[in-house]
Amino acid sequence: MKKLFIILSTISLIFITACASNPKKNTSPVTESSKREQELNTSNQKNETSHKIQDNKARDTIELLFAGDIMAHSVNYNISTYSKIYKDVEYFIKDSDLAFANIEAPIDTSRPASSYPNFNMTQKYVQAAVDAGFDVFSLCNNHTNDQGLSGILETIKTSKSIEEYAKENNLNAYFSGIKESPKSAYTYNLIESHGWKILFFPMTELLNRPDHSDYINFIKNDNSSRANFIEYLKELKAKNPCDLFILSVHTSEPEYTRYVTESQNQYYMDLIDAGVDIVWANHAHIIKNRKVIVDTEQNRDKLIMYANGNTISGQRTKPDFASKNPIGERDNTGDGLFYKVKLKKDNKGSVKIQKAEAFFITTYINTANEYVIKPLNQDFVDYLYDVPRSNWAKYIERRIQINKDATKDLIEWR
């Protein structure tokens, strides 16, 4: 019999909105408010830059961070330096051993950057995410073939260039999800970190255009395709013994809704039964629930993240400051989730979740009209009142409560 719980004592699940973060300097003052914002940023600026520890010593625990969709609308490029996007949250990203994110666009350096409906990112935009501490990236989603076949092939070249950039700067960068030819096998990553062997496989159930799908880890959402894919995953894991099997699913479910269909949930459970340890789903562009499955027979904990929202985007250009309950589609797209999980293994094959931490973030439009990520917490609210930007302060207060009420962390015993 299955039982579903919101909170359970045997697994230490800690759900917080965020720790304090020091806002950074804004270099483009325009109004009295922007001057005050610059003064506060300057006075709070740290004197040191954090770096992800690269000792890679073997241990029985590992901390993983899962973000959501990294997007690039035209407004996201209007910033003095891309590093500012992550400046106030990179300490949390770099505190993990491996951080995962979805790149929601091709990275074709032979073409200019472009926005909706046919996205294309610049190399430096993605490198900023690597610099901020992200390590593992899915390249397959509904926008993967926005620039056609040449865009896919150029993305492979660019991702290899970013991997070299990461090595030169003592960083990590792993990309997968697209292929060099239709006959090539699906692409995935085998990652060794701190004595852990991790198998990461990204796939998408949805493409905005049907051409060149055989260059992508594309799995149709019909029953037959899903059944064949499950058998493939069983064989893949058998050929690649690992401590953790992580599957990124760019789901075919509707965008902008928190609801998860029963059929989709059952599919995720079937993937778990097939040997996947963590299902990391995205596409909704808003935050959904998380669920830990405690498998008492295998003595392993499994995890499903139904959607972690947007990590960065330009979908919320006009926050609904007037509403006392700003829950429209565009308002919801402005928030995201960093979900950090600490796991522990033993020599008998047991893997248990020791801690899960929900760190809510929001895309803030500063007084220089730059889109940057901020912690969605009371410290940020206090900062906004000090600037002062009271309309933003009141809005963020409401968004904190909305996210607290709208999603849950669930636990299921099996």
Contacts in CASP RR format, 6 or more apart in sequence:
PFRMAT RR
TARGET T0000
AUTHOR 0000-0000-0000
METHOD contacts of the structure
MODEL  1
MKKLFIILSTISLIFITACASNPKKNTSPVTESSKREQELNTSNQKNETS
HKIQDNKARDTIELLFAGDIMAHSVNYNISTYSKIYKDVEYFIKDSDLAF
ANIEAPIDTSRPASSYPNFNMTQKYVQAAVDAGFDVFSLCNNHTNDQGLS
GILETIKTSKSIEEYAKENNLNAYFSGIKESPKSAYTYNLIESHGWKILF
FPMTELLNRPDHSDYINFIKNDNSSRANFIEYLKELKAKNPCDLFILSVH
TSEPEYTRYVTESQNQYYMDLIDAGVDIVWANHAHIIKNRKVIVDTEQNR
DKLIMYANGNTISGQRTKPDFASKNPIGERDNTGDGLFYKVKLKKDNKGS
VKIQKAEAFFITTYINTANEYVIKPLNQDFVDYLYDVPRSNWAKYIERRI
QINKDATKDLIEWR
2 412 0 8 1.000
2 413 0 8 1.000
2 414 0 8 1.000
3 412 0 8 1.000
3 413 0 8 1.000
4 410 0 8 1.000
4 411 0 8 1.000
4 412 0 8 1.000
5 410 0 8 1.000
5 411 0 8 1.000
5 412 0 8 1.000
5 413 0 8 1.000
6 408 0 8 1.000
6 409 0 8 1.000
6 410 0 8 1.000
6 411 0 8 1.000
7 13 0 8 1.000
7 409 0 8 1.000
7 411 0 8 1.000
8 294 0 8 1.000
8 411 0 8 1.000
10 294 0 8 1.000
11 292 0 8 1.000
11 294 0 8 1.000
11 301 0 8 1.000
11 352 0 8 1.000
11 353 0 8 1.000
11 354 0 8 1.000
11 356 0 8 1.000
11 411 0 8 1.000
12 354 0 8 1.000
12 355 0 8 1.000
13 292 0 8 1.000
13 353 0 8 1.000
13 355 0 8 1.000
13 356 0 8 1.000
13 409 0 8 1.000
13 411 0 8 1.000
14 355 0 8 1.000
14 356 0 8 1.000
14 357 0 8 1.000
15 356 0 8 1.000
15 357 0 8 1.000
15 358 0 8 1.000
15 409 0 8 1.000
16 357 0 8 1.000
16 358 0 8 1.000
16 359 0 8 1.000
17 358 0 8 1.000
17 359 0 8 1.000
17 360 0 8 1.000
17 375 0 8 1.000
17 376 0 8 1.000
17 377 0 8 1.000
17 378 0 8 1.000
17 400 0 8 1.000
17 403 0 8 1.000
17 404 0 8 1.000
18 92 0 8 1.000
18 359 0 8 1.000
18 360 0 8 1.000
18 361 0 8 1.000
18 375 0 8 1.000
18 376 0 8 1.000
18 377 0 8 1.000
18 379 0 8 1.000
18 380 0 8 1.000
19 92 0 8 1.000
19 359 0 8 1.000
19 375 0 8 1.000
19 377 0 8 1.000
20 375 0 8 1.000
20 377 0 8 1.000
20 379 0 8 1.000
21 88 0 8 1.000
21 89 0 8 1.000
21 91 0 8 1.000
21 374 0 8 1.000
21 375 0 8 1.000
21 377 0 8 1.000
21 379 0 8 1.000
21 380 0 8 1.000
22 44 0 8 1.000
22 45 0 8 1.000
22 46 0 8 1.000
22 88 0 8 1.000
23 37 0 8 1.000
23 40 0 8 1.000
23 41 0 8 1.000
23 44 0 8 1.000
23 88 0 8 1.000
23 374 0 8 1.000
23 380 0 8 1.000
23 383 0 8 1.000
24 41 0 8 1.000
24 44 0 8 1.000
24 45 0 8 1.000
24 84 0 8 1.000
24 87 0 8 1.000
24 88 0 8 1.000
25 38 0 8 1.000
25 41 0 8 1.000
25 42 0 8 1.000
25 45 0 8 1.000
26 34 0 8 1.000
26 37 0 8 1.000
26 38 0 8 1.000
26 41 0 8 1.000
26 366 0 8 1.000
26 367 0 8 1.000
26 368 0 8 1.000
26 370 0 8 1.000
27 38 0 8 1.000
27 80 0 8 1.000
27 368 0 8 1.000
28 34 0 8 1.000
28 80 0 8 1.000
28 367 0 8 1.000
28 368 0 8 1.000
28 370 0 8 1.000
29 35 0 8 1.000
29 37 0 8 1.000
29 38 0 8 1.000
29 367 0 8 1.000
29 368 0 8 1.000
30 367 0 8 1.000
30 368 0 8 1.000
31 367 0 8 1.000
33 367 0 8 1.000
33 387 0 8 1.000
33 388 0 8 1.000
33 389 0 8 1.000
34 366 0 8 1.000
34 367 0 8 1.000
34 368 0 8 1.000
36 386 0 8 1.000
36 387 0 8 1.000
36 388 0 8 1.000
37 366 0 8 1.000
37 367 0 8 1.000
37 387 0 8 1.000
37 389 0 8 1.000
40 383 0 8 1.000
40 386 0 8 1.000
40 387 0 8 1.000
50 90 0 8 1.000
50 91 0 8 1.000
50 94 0 8 1.000
51 94 0 8 1.000
52 94 0 8 1.000
52 96 0 8 1.000
52 133 0 8 1.000
52 171 0 8 1.000
52 172 0 8 1.000
54 170 0 8 1.000
56 193 0 8 1.000
56 194 0 8 1.000
56 195 0 8 1.000
57 194 0 8 1.000
58 194 0 8 1.000
58 195 0 8 1.000
59 194 0 8 1.000
59 195 0 8 1.000
60 344 0 8 1.000
60 345 0 8 1.000
60 346 0 8 1.000
61 342 0 8 1.000
61 343 0 8 1.000
61 344 0 8 1.000
61 345 0 8 1.000
61 354 0 8 1.000
62 97 0 8 1.000
62 98 0 8 1.000
62 193 0 8 1.000
62 194 0 8 1.000
62 196 0 8 1.000
62 244 0 8 1.000
62 342 0 8 1.000
62 343 0 8 1.000
63 95 0 8 1.000
63 96 0 8 1.000
63 97 0 8 1.000
63 340 0 8 1.000
63 341 0 8 1.000
63 342 0 8 1.000
63 343 0 8 1.000
64 96 0 8 1.000
64 97 0 8 1.000
64 98 0 8 1.000
64 99 0 8 1.000
64 100 0 8 1.000
64 246 0 8 1.000
64 278 0 8 1.000
64 340 0 8 1.000
64 341 0 8 1.000
64 343 0 8 1.000
65 92 0 8 1.000
65 93 0 8 1.000
65 95 0 8 1.000
65 96 0 8 1.000
65 98 0 8 1.000
65 99 0 8 1.000
65 100 0 8 1.000
65 338 0 8 1.000
65 339 0 8 1.000
65 340 0 8 1.000
65 341 0 8 1.000
66 99 0 8 1.000
66 100 0 8 1.000
66 278 0 8 1.000
66 280 0 8 1.000
66 305 0 8 1.000
66 308 0 8 1.000
66 338 0 8 1.000
66 339 0 8 1.000
66 340 0 8 1.000
66 341 0 8 1.000
67 93 0 8 1.000
67 99 0 8 1.000
67 100 0 8 1.000
67 101 0 8 1.000
67 102 0 8 1.000
67 134 0 8 1.000
67 308 0 8 1.000
67 311 0 8 1.000
67 336 0 8 1.000
67 337 0 8 1.000
67 338 0 8 1.000
68 101 0 8 1.000
68 102 0 8 1.000
68 282 0 8 1.000
68 307 0 8 1.000
68 308 0 8 1.000
68 309 0 8 1.000
68 310 0 8 1.000
68 311 0 8 1.000
68 336 0 8 1.000
68 337 0 8 1.000
69 101 0 8 1.000
69 102 0 8 1.000
69 104 0 8 1.000
69 141 0 8 1.000
69 282 0 8 1.000
69 283 0 8 1.000
69 285 0 8 1.000
69 308 0 8 1.000
69 309 0 8 1.000
69 310 0 8 1.000
69 311 0 8 1.000
69 313 0 8 1.000
70 101 0 8 1.000
70 102 0 8 1.000
70 103 0 8 1.000
70 104 0 8 1.000
70 126 0 8 1.000
70 129 0 8 1.000
70 311 0 8 1.000
70 312 0 8 1.000
71 104 0 8 1.000
71 105 0 8 1.000
71 119 0 8 1.000
71 310 0 8 1.000
71 311 0 8 1.000
71 312 0 8 1.000
71 313 0 8 1.000
71 314 0 8 1.000
71 315 0 8 1.000
72 104 0 8 1.000
72 105 0 8 1.000
72 113 0 8 1.000
72 115 0 8 1.000
72 119 0 8 1.000
72 121 0 8 1.000
72 122 0 8 1.000
72 125 0 8 1.000
72 312 0 8 1.000
72 313 0 8 1.000
73 115 0 8 1.000
73 116 0 8 1.000
73 313 0 8 1.000
73 314 0 8 1.000
73 315 0 8 1.000
74 115 0 8 1.000
75 314 0 8 1.000
75 317 0 8 1.000
75 369 0 8 1.000
75 371 0 8 1.000
76 85 0 8 1.000
76 125 0 8 1.000
76 312 0 8 1.000
76 313 0 8 1.000
76 314 0 8 1.000
76 371 0 8 1.000
77 113 0 8 1.000
77 122 0 8 1.000
77 125 0 8 1.000
78 369 0 8 1.000
78 370 0 8 1.000
78 371 0 8 1.000
79 85 0 8 1.000
79 370 0 8 1.000
79 371 0 8 1.000
79 372 0 8 1.000
80 368 0 8 1.000
80 370 0 8 1.000
82 124 0 8 1.000
82 125 0 8 1.000
82 127 0 8 1.000
82 128 0 8 1.000
83 128 0 8 1.000
83 131 0 8 1.000
83 132 0 8 1.000
84 370 0 8 1.000
84 372 0 8 1.000
85 128 0 8 1.000
85 132 0 8 1.000
85 312 0 8 1.000
85 371 0 8 1.000
85 372 0 8 1.000
85 373 0 8 1.000
86 93 0 8 1.000
86 128 0 8 1.000
86 129 0 8 1.000
86 131 0 8 1.000
86 132 0 8 1.000
86 133 0 8 1.000
86 373 0 8 1.000
87 372 0 8 1.000
88 372 0 8 1.000
88 373 0 8 1.000
88 374 0 8 1.000
88 375 0 8 1.000
89 132 0 8 1.000
89 338 0 8 1.000
89 359 0 8 1.000
89 361 0 8 1.000
89 373 0 8 1.000
89 374 0 8 1.000
89 375 0 8 1.000
90 132 0 8 1.000
90 133 0 8 1.000
92 338 0 8 1.000
92 340 0 8 1.000
92 359 0 8 1.000
92 375 0 8 1.000
93 99 0 8 1.000
93 132 0 8 1.000
93 133 0 8 1.000
93 134 0 8 1.000
93 338 0 8 1.000
94 132 0 8 1.000
94 133 0 8 1.000
95 340 0 8 1.000
96 340 0 8 1.000
97 193 0 8 1.000
97 194 0 8 1.000
98 135 0 8 1.000
98 136 0 8 1.000
98 172 0 8 1.000
98 191 0 8 1.000
98 193 0 8 1.000
98 198 0 8 1.000
99 133 0 8 1.000
99 134 0 8 1.000
99 135 0 8 1.000
99 136 0 8 1.000
100 134 0 8 1.000
100 135 0 8 1.000
100 136 0 8 1.000
100 137 0 8 1.000
100 138 0 8 1.000
100 200 0 8 1.000
100 246 0 8 1.000
100 248 0 8 1.000
100 280 0 8 1.000
101 129 0 8 1.000
101 134 0 8 1.000
101 136 0 8 1.000
101 137 0 8 1.000
101 138 0 8 1.000
101 311 0 8 1.000
102 137 0 8 1.000
102 138 0 8 1.000
102 141 0 8 1.000
102 202 0 8 1.000
102 248 0 8 1.000
102 250 0 8 1.000
102 282 0 8 1.000
103 121 0 8 1.000
103 126 0 8 1.000
103 129 0 8 1.000
103 137 0 8 1.000
103 138 0 8 1.000
103 139 0 8 1.000
103 141 0 8 1.000
103 175 0 8 1.000
104 119 0 8 1.000
104 141 0 8 1.000
104 143 0 8 1.000
105 119 0 8 1.000
105 120 0 8 1.000
105 121 0 8 1.000
105 143 0 8 1.000
105 146 0 8 1.000
106 119 0 8 1.000
106 120 0 8 1.000
106 121 0 8 1.000
106 143 0 8 1.000
106 144 0 8 1.000
106 145 0 8 1.000
106 146 0 8 1.000
106 147 0 8 1.000
106 148 0 8 1.000
106 151 0 8 1.000
106 152 0 8 1.000
106 154 0 8 1.000
106 155 0 8 1.000
107 120 0 8 1.000
107 121 0 8 1.000
107 122 0 8 1.000
107 123 0 8 1.000
107 126 0 8 1.000
107 154 0 8 1.000
107 155 0 8 1.000
107 158 0 8 1.000
107 159 0 8 1.000
107 162 0 8 1.000
108 120 0 8 1.000
108 147 0 8 1.000
108 150 0 8 1.000
108 151 0 8 1.000
108 154 0 8 1.000
108 155 0 8 1.000
108 158 0 8 1.000
109 122 0 8 1.000
109 123 0 8 1.000
109 154 0 8 1.000
109 157 0 8 1.000
109 158 0 8 1.000
110 150 0 8 1.000
110 151 0 8 1.000
110 154 0 8 1.000
111 120 0 8 1.000
111 147 0 8 1.000
111 151 0 8 1.000
111 154 0 8 1.000
112 120 0 8 1.000
113 120 0 8 1.000
113 121 0 8 1.000
113 122 0 8 1.000
113 125 0 8 1.000
114 120 0 8 1.000
114 146 0 8 1.000
117 146 0 8 1.000
117 208 0 8 1.000
118 143 0 8 1.000
118 146 0 8 1.000
118 147 0 8 1.000
119 143 0 8 1.000
119 146 0 8 1.000
120 146 0 8 1.000
120 147 0 8 1.000
120 151 0 8 1.000
123 158 0 8 1.000
123 161 0 8 1.000
123 162 0 8 1.000
126 137 0 8 1.000
126 158 0 8 1.000
126 162 0 8 1.000
127 162 0 8 1.000
127 165 0 8 1.000
129 137 0 8 1.000
130 162 0 8 1.000
130 165 0 8 1.000
130 166 0 8 1.000
130 171 0 8 1.000
130 172 0 8 1.000
130 173 0 8 1.000
131 169 0 8 1.000
131 171 0 8 1.000
133 171 0 8 1.000
135 171 0 8 1.000
135 172 0 8 1.000
135 173 0 8 1.000
135 174 0 8 1.000
136 172 0 8 1.000
136 174 0 8 1.000
136 189 0 8 1.000
136 191 0 8 1.000
136 200 0 8 1.000
137 159 0 8 1.000
137 173 0 8 1.000
137 174 0 8 1.000
137 175 0 8 1.000
137 176 0 8 1.000
138 176 0 8 1.000
138 177 0 8 1.000
138 202 0 8 1.000
138 248 0 8 1.000
138 250 0 8 1.000
139 155 0 8 1.000
139 159 0 8 1.000
139 175 0 8 1.000
139 176 0 8 1.000
139 177 0 8 1.000
139 178 0 8 1.000
139 202 0 8 1.000
140 177 0 8 1.000
140 178 0 8 1.000
140 202 0 8 1.000
140 203 0 8 1.000
140 204 0 8 1.000
140 216 0 8 1.000
140 217 0 8 1.000
140 218 0 8 1.000
140 248 0 8 1.000
140 250 0 8 1.000
141 204 0 8 1.000
141 206 0 8 1.000
141 250 0 8 1.000
141 282 0 8 1.000
141 283 0 8 1.000
142 204 0 8 1.000
142 206 0 8 1.000
142 207 0 8 1.000
142 208 0 8 1.000
142 250 0 8 1.000
142 283 0 8 1.000
143 208 0 8 1.000
144 152 0 8 1.000
144 155 0 8 1.000
144 177 0 8 1.000
144 178 0 8 1.000
144 204 0 8 1.000
144 207 0 8 1.000
144 216 0 8 1.000
145 151 0 8 1.000
145 152 0 8 1.000
145 207 0 8 1.000
145 208 0 8 1.000
145 209 0 8 1.000
145 211 0 8 1.000
145 212 0 8 1.000
145 213 0 8 1.000
145 215 0 8 1.000
145 216 0 8 1.000
146 208 0 8 1.000
146 209 0 8 1.000
147 154 0 8 1.000
148 209 0 8 1.000
148 211 0 8 1.000
148 212 0 8 1.000
149 211 0 8 1.000
149 212 0 8 1.000
149 215 0 8 1.000
152 178 0 8 1.000
152 212 0 8 1.000
152 215 0 8 1.000
152 216 0 8 1.000
153 180 0 8 1.000
153 215 0 8 1.000
155 178 0 8 1.000
156 178 0 8 1.000
156 180 0 8 1.000
159 173 0 8 1.000
159 175 0 8 1.000
160 175 0 8 1.000
162 173 0 8 1.000
162 175 0 8 1.000
163 173 0 8 1.000
163 174 0 8 1.000
163 175 0 8 1.000
165 171 0 8 1.000
165 173 0 8 1.000
166 172 0 8 1.000
166 173 0 8 1.000
167 173 0 8 1.000
174 189 0 8 1.000
174 191 0 8 1.000
174 200 0 8 1.000
175 189 0 8 1.000
176 187 0 8 1.000
176 188 0 8 1.000
176 189 0 8 1.000
176 200 0 8 1.000
176 201 0 8 1.000
176 202 0 8 1.000
176 217 0 8 1.000
177 186 0 8 1.000
177 187 0 8 1.000
177 188 0 8 1.000
177 202 0 8 1.000
177 203 0 8 1.000
177 216 0 8 1.000
177 217 0 8 1.000
178 187 0 8 1.000
178 215 0 8 1.000
178 216 0 8 1.000
178 217 0 8 1.000
179 185 0 8 1.000
179 186 0 8 1.000
179 187 0 8 1.000
179 214 0 8 1.000
179 215 0 8 1.000
179 216 0 8 1.000
179 217 0 8 1.000
180 215 0 8 1.000
181 215 0 8 1.000
182 214 0 8 1.000
182 215 0 8 1.000
186 201 0 8 1.000
186 203 0 8 1.000
186 217 0 8 1.000
186 232 0 8 1.000
187 217 0 8 1.000
188 199 0 8 1.000
188 200 0 8 1.000
188 201 0 8 1.000
188 202 0 8 1.000
188 217 0 8 1.000
188 236 0 8 1.000
189 198 0 8 1.000
189 199 0 8 1.000
189 200 0 8 1.000
189 201 0 8 1.000
190 197 0 8 1.000
190 198 0 8 1.000
190 199 0 8 1.000
190 200 0 8 1.000
190 240 0 8 1.000
190 242 0 8 1.000
191 197 0 8 1.000
191 198 0 8 1.000
191 199 0 8 1.000
191 200 0 8 1.000
192 198 0 8 1.000
195 243 0 8 1.000
196 243 0 8 1.000
196 244 0 8 1.000
196 345 0 8 1.000
197 241 0 8 1.000
197 242 0 8 1.000
197 243 0 8 1.000
197 244 0 8 1.000
198 242 0 8 1.000
198 243 0 8 1.000
198 244 0 8 1.000
198 245 0 8 1.000
198 246 0 8 1.000
199 236 0 8 1.000
199 237 0 8 1.000
199 240 0 8 1.000
199 242 0 8 1.000
199 244 0 8 1.000
199 245 0 8 1.000
199 246 0 8 1.000
200 246 0 8 1.000
200 248 0 8 1.000
201 217 0 8 1.000
201 233 0 8 1.000
201 236 0 8 1.000
201 245 0 8 1.000
201 246 0 8 1.000
201 247 0 8 1.000
201 248 0 8 1.000
202 217 0 8 1.000
202 247 0 8 1.000
202 248 0 8 1.000
202 250 0 8 1.000
203 217 0 8 1.000
203 218 0 8 1.000
203 219 0 8 1.000
203 229 0 8 1.000
203 247 0 8 1.000
203 248 0 8 1.000
203 249 0 8 1.000
203 250 0 8 1.000
204 216 0 8 1.000
204 217 0 8 1.000
204 218 0 8 1.000
204 219 0 8 1.000
204 249 0 8 1.000
204 250 0 8 1.000
205 218 0 8 1.000
205 219 0 8 1.000
205 220 0 8 1.000
205 221 0 8 1.000
205 249 0 8 1.000
205 250 0 8 1.000
205 251 0 8 1.000
205 252 0 8 1.000
206 221 0 8 1.000
206 250 0 8 1.000
206 251 0 8 1.000
206 252 0 8 1.000
206 283 0 8 1.000
207 213 0 8 1.000
207 216 0 8 1.000
207 218 0 8 1.000
219 225 0 8 1.000
219 226 0 8 1.000
219 229 0 8 1.000
220 226 0 8 1.000
221 252 0 8 1.000
226 267 0 8 1.000
226 270 0 8 1.000
230 270 0 8 1.000
230 271 0 8 1.000
230 274 0 8 1.000
233 245 0 8 1.000
233 247 0 8 1.000
233 271 0 8 1.000
233 274 0 8 1.000
233 275 0 8 1.000
233 276 0 8 1.000
234 274 0 8 1.000
234 275 0 8 1.000
237 245 0 8 1.000
237 274 0 8 1.000
237 275 0 8 1.000
243 345 0 8 1.000
243 349 0 8 1.000
243 351 0 8 1.000
244 277 0 8 1.000
244 278 0 8 1.000
244 343 0 8 1.000
244 351 0 8 1.000
245 275 0 8 1.000
245 276 0 8 1.000
245 277 0 8 1.000
245 278 0 8 1.000
246 276 0 8 1.000
246 277 0 8 1.000
246 278 0 8 1.000
246 280 0 8 1.000
247 271 0 8 1.000
247 276 0 8 1.000
247 278 0 8 1.000
247 279 0 8 1.000
247 280 0 8 1.000
248 280 0 8 1.000
248 281 0 8 1.000
248 282 0 8 1.000
249 268 0 8 1.000
249 271 0 8 1.000
249 279 0 8 1.000
249 280 0 8 1.000
249 281 0 8 1.000
249 282 0 8 1.000
250 281 0 8 1.000
250 282 0 8 1.000
250 283 0 8 1.000
251 264 0 8 1.000
251 281 0 8 1.000
251 282 0 8 1.000
251 283 0 8 1.000
251 284 0 8 1.000
251 307 0 8 1.000
252 283 0 8 1.000
253 260 0 8 1.000
253 261 0 8 1.000
253 264 0 8 1.000
253 283 0 8 1.000
253 284 0 8 1.000
254 284 0 8 1.000
255 283 0 8 1.000
255 284 0 8 1.000
255 285 0 8 1.000
256 284 0 8 1.000
256 285 0 8 1.000
256 286 0 8 1.000
256 329 0 8 1.000
256 332 0 8 1.000
256 333 0 8 1.000
257 284 0 8 1.000
257 286 0 8 1.000
258 284 0 8 1.000
258 286 0 8 1.000
258 287 0 8 1.000
258 288 0 8 1.000
258 289 0 8 1.000
258 307 0 8 1.000
258 406 0 8 1.000
258 407 0 8 1.000
260 288 0 8 1.000
260 289 0 8 1.000
260 306 0 8 1.000
268 279 0 8 1.000
268 281 0 8 1.000
268 304 0 8 1.000
268 306 0 8 1.000
269 293 0 8 1.000
269 304 0 8 1.000
271 279 0 8 1.000
272 279 0 8 1.000
272 293 0 8 1.000
272 302 0 8 1.000
272 304 0 8 1.000
276 302 0 8 1.000
277 300 0 8 1.000
277 302 0 8 1.000
277 303 0 8 1.000
277 351 0 8 1.000
278 302 0 8 1.000
278 303 0 8 1.000
278 304 0 8 1.000
278 305 0 8 1.000
278 341 0 8 1.000
279 302 0 8 1.000
279 303 0 8 1.000
279 304 0 8 1.000
279 305 0 8 1.000
280 305 0 8 1.000
280 308 0 8 1.000
281 288 0 8 1.000
281 304 0 8 1.000
281 305 0 8 1.000
281 306 0 8 1.000
281 307 0 8 1.000
282 307 0 8 1.000
282 308 0 8 1.000
282 309 0 8 1.000
283 307 0 8 1.000
284 306 0 8 1.000
284 307 0 8 1.000
284 309 0 8 1.000
285 307 0 8 1.000
285 309 0 8 1.000
285 310 0 8 1.000
285 313 0 8 1.000
285 315 0 8 1.000
285 332 0 8 1.000
285 333 0 8 1.000
286 307 0 8 1.000
286 309 0 8 1.000
286 310 0 8 1.000
286 329 0 8 1.000
286 332 0 8 1.000
286 333 0 8 1.000
286 335 0 8 1.000
286 336 0 8 1.000
287 307 0 8 1.000
287 308 0 8 1.000
287 309 0 8 1.000
287 332 0 8 1.000
287 335 0 8 1.000
287 336 0 8 1.000
287 337 0 8 1.000
287 360 0 8 1.000
287 403 0 8 1.000
287 406 0 8 1.000
287 407 0 8 1.000
288 305 0 8 1.000
288 306 0 8 1.000
288 307 0 8 1.000
288 308 0 8 1.000
288 309 0 8 1.000
288 407 0 8 1.000
289 306 0 8 1.000
289 407 0 8 1.000
289 408 0 8 1.000
289 409 0 8 1.000
289 410 0 8 1.000
290 303 0 8 1.000
290 304 0 8 1.000
290 305 0 8 1.000
290 306 0 8 1.000
290 339 0 8 1.000
290 356 0 8 1.000
290 358 0 8 1.000
290 407 0 8 1.000
290 408 0 8 1.000
290 409 0 8 1.000
290 410 0 8 1.000
291 303 0 8 1.000
291 304 0 8 1.000
291 306 0 8 1.000
291 409 0 8 1.000
291 410 0 8 1.000
291 411 0 8 1.000
291 412 0 8 1.000
292 301 0 8 1.000
292 302 0 8 1.000
292 303 0 8 1.000
292 353 0 8 1.000
292 356 0 8 1.000
292 409 0 8 1.000
292 410 0 8 1.000
292 411 0 8 1.000
292 412 0 8 1.000
293 301 0 8 1.000
293 302 0 8 1.000
293 303 0 8 1.000
293 304 0 8 1.000
293 411 0 8 1.000
293 412 0 8 1.000
293 414 0 8 1.000
294 301 0 8 1.000
294 411 0 8 1.000
294 412 0 8 1.000
294 413 0 8 1.000
294 414 0 8 1.000
295 301 0 8 1.000
295 302 0 8 1.000
295 414 0 8 1.000
296 413 0 8 1.000
296 414 0 8 1.000
297 414 0 8 1.000
299 348 0 8 1.000
299 349 0 8 1.000
299 350 0 8 1.000
299 352 0 8 1.000
300 349 0 8 1.000
300 350 0 8 1.000
300 351 0 8 1.000
300 352 0 8 1.000
301 343 0 8 1.000
301 351 0 8 1.000
301 352 0 8 1.000
301 353 0 8 1.000
303 341 0 8 1.000
303 353 0 8 1.000
303 356 0 8 1.000
305 339 0 8 1.000
308 336 0 8 1.000
308 337 0 8 1.000
308 338 0 8 1.000
308 339 0 8 1.000
309 333 0 8 1.000
309 335 0 8 1.000
309 336 0 8 1.000
309 337 0 8 1.000
310 333 0 8 1.000
310 334 0 8 1.000
310 335 0 8 1.000
310 336 0 8 1.000
310 363 0 8 1.000
311 336 0 8 1.000
311 338 0 8 1.000
311 361 0 8 1.000
311 373 0 8 1.000
312 363 0 8 1.000
312 371 0 8 1.000
312 373 0 8 1.000
313 333 0 8 1.000
313 334 0 8 1.000
313 363 0 8 1.000
313 371 0 8 1.000
314 333 0 8 1.000
314 334 0 8 1.000
314 363 0 8 1.000
314 371 0 8 1.000
315 330 0 8 1.000
315 333 0 8 1.000
315 334 0 8 1.000
316 330 0 8 1.000
316 331 0 8 1.000
316 333 0 8 1.000
316 334 0 8 1.000
316 363 0 8 1.000
317 330 0 8 1.000
317 365 0 8 1.000
318 330 0 8 1.000
319 326 0 8 1.000
319 331 0 8 1.000
319 365 0 8 1.000
319 392 0 8 1.000
319 395 0 8 1.000
320 326 0 8 1.000
320 328 0 8 1.000
320 330 0 8 1.000
320 331 0 8 1.000
320 395 0 8 1.000
321 391 0 8 1.000
321 392 0 8 1.000
321 394 0 8 1.000
321 395 0 8 1.000
323 398 0 8 1.000
324 398 0 8 1.000
325 398 0 8 1.000
325 402 0 8 1.000
326 395 0 8 1.000
326 398 0 8 1.000
326 399 0 8 1.000
326 402 0 8 1.000
327 402 0 8 1.000
327 406 0 8 1.000
331 399 0 8 1.000
332 402 0 8 1.000
334 362 0 8 1.000
334 363 0 8 1.000
335 360 0 8 1.000
335 361 0 8 1.000
335 362 0 8 1.000
335 363 0 8 1.000
335 376 0 8 1.000
335 399 0 8 1.000
335 403 0 8 1.000
336 360 0 8 1.000
336 361 0 8 1.000
336 362 0 8 1.000
336 376 0 8 1.000
337 358 0 8 1.000
337 359 0 8 1.000
337 360 0 8 1.000
337 361 0 8 1.000
338 358 0 8 1.000
338 359 0 8 1.000
338 360 0 8 1.000
338 361 0 8 1.000
339 356 0 8 1.000
339 357 0 8 1.000
339 358 0 8 1.000
339 359 0 8 1.000
340 355 0 8 1.000
340 356 0 8 1.000
340 357 0 8 1.000
340 359 0 8 1.000
341 353 0 8 1.000
341 355 0 8 1.000
341 356 0 8 1.000
341 357 0 8 1.000
342 353 0 8 1.000
342 354 0 8 1.000
342 355 0 8 1.000
342 356 0 8 1.000
343 351 0 8 1.000
343 352 0 8 1.000
343 353 0 8 1.000
343 354 0 8 1.000
344 351 0 8 1.000
344 352 0 8 1.000
344 354 0 8 1.000
345 351 0 8 1.000
345 352 0 8 1.000
356 409 0 8 1.000
358 409 0 8 1.000
359 375 0 8 1.000
360 375 0 8 1.000
360 376 0 8 1.000
360 377 0 8 1.000
360 400 0 8 1.000
360 403 0 8 1.000
361 373 0 8 1.000
361 374 0 8 1.000
361 375 0 8 1.000
361 376 0 8 1.000
362 373 0 8 1.000
362 374 0 8 1.000
362 375 0 8 1.000
362 376 0 8 1.000
362 380 0 8 1.000
362 396 0 8 1.000
362 399 0 8 1.000
363 371 0 8 1.000
363 372 0 8 1.000
363 373 0 8 1.000
363 374 0 8 1.000
364 371 0 8 1.000
364 372 0 8 1.000
364 373 0 8 1.000
364 374 0 8 1.000
364 380 0 8 1.000
364 392 0 8 1.000
365 371 0 8 1.000
366 372 0 8 1.000
367 387 0 8 1.000
367 389 0 8 1.000
374 380 0 8 1.000
376 396 0 8 1.000
376 399 0 8 1.000
376 400 0 8 1.000
376 403 0 8 1.000
377 400 0 8 1.000
378 400 0 8 1.000
380 396 0 8 1.000
381 393 0 8 1.000
381 396 0 8 1.000
381 397 0 8 1.000
381 400 0 8 1.000
384 390 0 8 1.000
384 392 0 8 1.000
384 393 0 8 1.000
384 396 0 8 1.000
385 393 0 8 1.000
END
